[in-house]
Amino acid sequence: MPLSSSDITAVLQELIPAVTGGVIQKISQPAPEVIVLEVRRPGHTRALLISADAETARLHLVWEKYASPPTPPSFCQLLRARIEGARIDGIEQLPGERIVRMHLVARDKSMTLVAELTGRHADLLLLDEAETLVATLRNRPGQTGQVYRAPTLCPTTRPQRTAPIPIASETDPFPLSAALETEYRTRELERERERARTQRATYLRKVIKKAVRRIESLEADLEKASRYRDYARYGELLKGRLRDITRGQERVTVVDYFDPALPEIVLPLDPTKDSKGNMEDYFRKHRKLITAEREIRPRVNTATRELDTMKSELTAVERDDWQPPALSSGSASPSPGTSRSARQHSPGPFRRFVSADGLPIFVGRNAAENEELTFGLARSHDLWFHASGTPGSHVVMRIEKGIDAPSESIRDAATLALQYSDLKKSGKGEVIYAKRNTVRKVKGRPAGTVTVTQEKSIFVELNRNRLQRLKGSGERASPL
């Protein structure tokens, strides 16, 4: 629930004395709709969080440290360019509204940061000294460059906070901000957990459906091969009648001496083949059954066990007995309010790195992770890498749609593909890469087996300095 007008009034009474006159020395955007301003005043530094999230629109001081994405979003970059180093001259709330204006002086120019904490229409806007709209968090098309007008809000009946507003004291000057931080952190963690639960359920339903089709296909192959179960016996029966069979015959009647009752049975023949050719056909088809039993049956058993495991997990997810890996270990989710150290040490799936240009790179640890990384996490326009012609990890580098990946980032991802492949010992080799939408699974083959079209290749050598930088970047890689 977003803050009400009276909540905003109360929290401003708390934070205005703490940040007015301070200098914005750092700006981060830890989540798509959250900005954190680090404000320095003589003697202390405060962090002011402003959220334009539809469900949790608010502002208050925070004490948790937030991890920023490797590449700051465009709005964050613009704020850094325009108001980092600015002095906060004053903060005011429009009377009775959920709109807060922060007056700034940046490089001898007046700027205004406007927080419209208005539920689903919440936004954060930057105005110049002429009240012209410079940029918005939600990127309002056609309004940039126009004179800002505060929105006209219709009165609505909204739930009010029932918790009493805590009273500040010398020992606890910011009790309301502290209470809001705890309340919303808990709420956001629950939202993140629910989001992860929904995503996991969607993924499991998808792979379960595919696993069922795969098992059905394998069992159909077994059923087809089972028709040849008696063909070794038929071949032996033909062996004793080779002299009696001539080319052009379509059937032959033989005594089944494998049956104590010694019945007569009719065996179909291929009229285009002689007696020996027909006998060999029967033996060859029986060998198909043996091969199918040897190769397909274990795959059916393995796939069935995996299917049972996925069904059990889906049941747990649907019963709400499931915890995302990052939460089940006791560490926090990627939502704002989670400590940096907790995020860095959450196990999570995949190895994670950051390229020289700040692009996230993910590396599968095994066949199951390769499968999930390529066909679960990766988007169609992301880049996929693999060491050429040898077993190894799938590597995915996330890039923005329509943007060409920088050459150094491509080399970074290719280096990781080589490092986590059987070519590691040689220290050099060719790596192929392609858009994820050109990578296809191979039906009926083990997890992680793919075919690639429209691929490019790059020859790389393992470079110690590059690998050290990439391995160090894993500590600051953002969660999924």
Secondary structure, DSSP 8 states (H G I E B T S, - for coil): ----HHHHHHHHHHHHHHHTT-EEEEEEEEETTEEEEEEEETTEEEEEEEE--TTT-EEEEE-S-----SS--HHHHHHHHHHTT-EEEEEEE-TTSSEEEEEEEETTEEEEEEEE--GGG-EEEEE-TT-BEEEETT--TTTTTSB---------------S------SS-S-HHHHHHHHHHHHHHHHHHHHHHHHHHHHHHHHHHHHHHHHHHHHHHHHHHHHTTTTHHHHHHHHHTTGGG--TT--EEEEE-TTSTT--EEEEE--TTS-HHHHHHHHHHHHHHHHHHHHHHHHHHHHHHHHHHHHHHHHHHHHTT----HHHHTS---SSTT--HHHHHH---SSEEEE-TTS-EEEE-SSHHHHHHIIIII--TTSEEEEETTS-B--EEE---TT----HHHHHHHHHHHHHTBTTTTTTEEEEEEEEGGGEEE-TTS-TT-EEESS-EEEEEE--HHHHHHHHHHTTS----
